Amino acid sequence: MLQRVLGLVESAQPERNVKSVAEAKFLRPLRPAETCAVAIRRVDDRTLSFDCRVQQDLVARGILVLDGDN
């Protein structure tokens, strides 16, 4: 699931790289038949937050730090 989130961020912003995962919390496993919706929000110029949901059920959340290049 985290690899999918990282891939989404890097494909949306190919000029920026994810420098680190500051926080990642997995609240429950994603089952094979489930579809997960990912929401990514900009916190500031170098920080993004994300959450992953199955319907309304939060299954993961976290914070990503981007490199300093714009």
N, C-alpha and C positions, 0 to 999 in steps of 0.2 A: 504494500500500500504506500509506504514512504517513497519507494522508487518511482511510483506513478506520479505522486505529488511533485517530486523533484523534476521529473520529465516535463510535466505541465508548465512549471515555472520556467525552465530553461528554454522550452519551445516558444513560450509567450514573450520572453525577453532574451533572445540569443546573444545580445551584447553584454549581458550580465551573467555571472556564475553564482551559484549558491556556495558561499564560503563555509558555512557550518549550519548544523541543526542545533539551535539553541535549546529547543525543548520539543519533545515528541511524547505524547501520551496516547497509548492504545487502550481504549476502554473496554473493548471486547473484540473477539476475532471476527473477521469478515468471512462469512461462509461462502463456499464455491458458487452457489446459485444466486448470491446477492449482488446487486448493482450498487455501487457507492458513488454518491455525488460529492465532488470536491469544490469547496469555496475557498478562494484565496483573496486576502485583503492586504493592502499596503498599510503598514503601521507608520513608517517613515521612509526616507530615501533608501535605507539599507536593510530594512526589516519587513518581513511579510509574516502574516499569520494564516493558518489554514485550518479548516475542519473538514472532516469526511463524515457523511451521513448516509444511512440506509433508511430511506423514507425520512421520518423525523428523528430517528434514533442516531445520536452522536456516537460514532465508533472510534474516532481518532481526532486529535487536535495537536497543534504545535506552532512553533515559531522558527522561521528560517532567516539567516543573516546572509545578505548578498555581499559580493566583493565591492570594493570602493570605486571601481571604474564606472563612469557613466557613459 
